[in-house]
Structures are given as structure tokens and as C-alpha cells.
Amino acid sequence: MKWYGGVEAGGTKFNCIVASDPDHILAEIRIPTTTPTSTLPQVVTFFNQVQQDHSISLASIGLGFFGPISLDPSAKDYGFITSTPKLSWRDTAIVPFFEQNMHLPVAFDTDVTAAAVGEGLWGAARGCKHLIYITVGTGVGGGVINDGKPLHGQIHPEIGHMFIPHDFSKDPYAGNCPSHKDCLEGLVSGPSIKARWGQPAESLPADHPAWDLESDYMSYALANLIVSFSPQRIILGGGVMKIPGLIEHIRAKTISKLNGYIQNENLIHNTEEFIQLPGLADRAGTLGSIALALSVA
Amino acid sequence: MKWYGGVEAGGTKFNCIVASDPDHILAEIRIPTTTPTSTLPQVVTFFNQVQQDHSISLASIGLGFFGPISLDPSAKDYGFITSTPKLSWRDTAIVPFFEQNMHLPVAFDTDVTAAAVGEGLWGAARGCKHLIYITVGTGVGGGVINDGKPLHGQIHPEIGHMFIPHDFSKDPYAGNCPSHKDCLEGLVSGPSIKARWGQPAESLPADHPAWDLESDYMSYALANLIVSFSPQRIILGGGVMKIPGLIEHIRAKTISKLNGYIQNENLIHNTEEFIQLPGLADRAGTLGSIALALSVA
């Protein structure tokens, strides 16, 4: 059996894993995101310790990182975190660090693209060539697979910062995105819900008006993604999406907003399949990084 | 010299061309869009006449069509117009018709994707691997090239039907999209401008408030396309985009809305290059269909 190392690197923690696939997970660890010189060596130590403890050799490493990151293999800064607001991580060489310290092939992408790759390989989008993974938590991000391959464009998508209709008479909250105020992230993220209603998302009851707003905004975003990318499936991950009943509202409102214009049989007649929670649940990110690792092993 | 036949097929007219490239155009004709049994044979007659008159043989045919169309080569209805509101064209076999009547290789895509391919090959996006072509005229449509290839997803993009912020206190017009009212097309198309202001776009002076609204909506759409696809270039075609000064307003507002979040050097420092009018001008569609034809010759 081949083993791979995976890292889901977020703003507060690095979730690290050694696995072959979702049914064969050897070890997992959570390392706090502090500074590159502290956090990155701890990841290497974890991978080396697991190799030693289990007498295995990793075949490759997959990294799903917070961004923005440089994904152009021909660029001088390929494999770097670039202009992130987390200043100590700005312009940090990630891929070179792991190549030099692990002497293994390294796959690198955004955290949300890793999750999309994992959901496409093992999760709720198995067999789909065109899929989108969206996470709604502290922030909002999205990864796109088109024709079986991660879509990067010149940099990579930043879907969380899409602009959507915001009816101030219904929702006077200004939005909390530091760059755009009421972009998608500024209206639907966990912190925006807490700021708007004075309590965290998970403490709001199912009949709270928060969920009508949240599903309304999310369905605008999904409609926009559907008319832009024509995906076969959309996976909704992240803490906020765990609220019971929320995805059902989002499904219904997405269909209602598109109003029959997009004649996609599966979207219209099998919306529960088209719009889903992650099949890999809380491991969408870490197992996604293992799925990335497979592609370079 | 190799010659190709191209068709830009729209709801009111089929623009047909025989050319090698933008510098070598042998013949052009405009055929009204009536019914398939009338319009399609006229296209074949034109191509055959040009071949006879000039003693040439076409190498292939490129078709850029109004949609929705079926682009999945494995689908039973590949090469068909599918659920179009133009009833006489619904479920019409386009590629089979040209294959059977011209006995030539046929390339098929949406009209806007053809224009995107042409702009990437010969026009204002030469050398770009990631580009988007948007047309704003009777309707609004968009074609996307990612990694050098037309992006289709499961069906194809319908970018004109994206939802964007609509401030009713500033613009009480409800929008005229039959499916979505105030989606992008419902707010910025030529007919929506005429319906809102009571006179056609081309008769409104440069300082008319119409252009502040138009550039505002278009810049929301461009910002959304930039955060979604991370393109290298966006080309703005169609009749409405010819209004003097409009593209300058759109550029400035797009940069302002993104507010520095997308650290794309060319977007920020060279916006006049990033957001452009079609280099092929009114032939973006027809020469785009020639560019499609090249890919199958």
C-alpha cells in the first residue's frame, strides 16, 4: 500500500494527515498556524515521525493552502504564499521548503481546490468532471474542477468575493469584508452572521430569520456559479453549512432563482444530488490534499 | 493558402464568411434567421458559390451559434441547438446538417466562445491562455477560454444571466429578462436601456445617467468574472460597448470595486490592456468562427 502526506493549511491551524485513501488513514495531527519558521518544521517532524513509527515511506506530499498562492509552474515564485494579509506568511516559499526537507514530489493548490479534488475522487462528486467546492466558515472560498482538472486561470479563483444582490431594506447589515464590505463573504461568513445578529451561527434557532437571508445570498452565489461554470455538482462545506435545514433552503432557492433558464436535467430533477454536503465531511480538506498527492506520486 | 467557412449565427441574422485569417477575407454575406429549412441551405449555397467562383476548396467549417447548444461529443444530441426560446430552431441538428451537406470537418461552439477563440488567436487577447469575451447587445453573453481551451462545463456558460447588486433606490427599473428580471442581461442589454430611458442607447448623450448605471452593473459583472475565472484579459464586444467613454468607466469602476483584493499586476497597472474592446471589431464573431474552423482542419 502506498502512503501519502497531506496538509490542509488554514489561517488558524494546519491539519496534517498520512493516508492512502479515506478508508486507510494512518495518522492525523493539528498544528497551530503561528509563523512559517515554527509551523512548517512541525509538519515535517510529524511526517518523519509517522514514517519512522510505522516503518513506511511516503510516496509524495499534497498541500492545500490558504492563499493567495502562486500556482504557475513557470513563475519565479511558484509554490509560494504571496500577498496574504497574514504578514508573517507573506512571500513564503512553501513547495521549496517541503521539497528540500522531505525530498519527495510535492503537489500544491488552494485548500478549497484540494477539497474539490478530494470530493471528485472519493466524495460527493465522484465521477464528475465539472464540480465546484465552496466552503462557508470563517471565510468563504471556492475551488473549481473543469474537465477533470483544477481551474486556476492566471492566479486562482477567489469566489468568496463575488458580488451578489443585497437588499438593504431587508438586511441593513453593511457586510464585514475588509476589502468589499458586502461581497458574498461579507454577507454569509460565520463572523458576518455573528456580527449581524449578535450571536454565533450555531446558537441561532432553525426558524431564525438569519437562515432565510443566508440561503438567499448563497442561492444567488450558486446561481452565478451555475451560469458561469456549468458544473455537474456543487459541494457546500465549512462550519456554517452544517446548520440543519440550511442546504435544503439553498437548493430550493437556487432552483427558484434560475427559474428554469438552465436546462440541466440533473440540476432540475435531482437537486439533492446536484447540491450536496461534502461526502468526506470534515476530512474534505485533508483527504483532498491526499488526492492532490496522488497526482504527483 | 487554406480557406475556411465561418458562420456567426444569431437570433436575427447569420453572418457568413470565407477567409483564411483577418487579412485574407474572400467573401461575406448576411442571411436572415428565419427557419432552419430556409436559413441553413442558404448558408451551404453561399459556401458552394464562393468555392466555385474562386476555384477553391474549403478545408473546414466553423460554427459559432446562439444557444443553448449541445457541445458534449458523447451526447446523442451533439451539435444540436437544444431548448432555445426560438421555437422553430428547437432541437435542430446543426453539425449533422453541415457534415451531410458540405462533407467537411465541422467545429461547433457558442457564438461568444467563437469570438473568444478569435480574439485569443488574432485579436485583443493574442497570446492569452485565459480570457473572457462578453457581448452586450440585444442580449448579454460570454465565452470563456481557460488554459487555452474553450470552457464548456456540462453545457456551456450563460454568463449574461449572472445576478449582480441592483440598488432599486438608484435604479427603480425592474429589469427585462423574461426569466430573471434584473439579472445582468435584464439590466444592461440594449433593450433594457431603451425600456428604462425611453430611447435607444445610441441616442443617449455621454453625460446621461444611463452610463453611470451601465458601467456600474458591468463593473460588478467584470469583478465577478475576475474573482471566478482569474482571466488574463476581458474583451467587451457588442453594440452597447461601442458607446464612447463607456469602457473607460467600466475599467475604473471594476478596479474600484475589487479594491486591491486581486493582486494581478496587469489588472491593476495595465487596466487598458486587461479590459479591451474586440481587436477584430465587428468581425469578432465571424473571424472567431474561422478560428474555430482552424482547430478541425
Interface residues (C-beta under 8 A of the other chain):
Chain A: P68 T82 S83 H130 V144 N146 D147 K149 L151 H152 G153 Q154 I155 H156 P157 E158 I159 G160 H161 M162 F163 I164 P165 H166 S179 H180 D182 Y220 A223 N224 L225 V227 S228 F229 S230 P231 Q232 K257 L258 N259 G260 Y261 I262 Q263 N264
Chain B: P68 T82 S83 H130 V144 N146 D147 K149 L151 H152 G153 Q154 I155 H156 P157 E158 I159 G160 H161 M162 F163 I164 P165 H166 S179 H180 D182 Y220 A223 N224 L225 V227 S228 F229 S230 P231 Q232 K257 L258 N259 G260 Y261 I262 Q263 N264
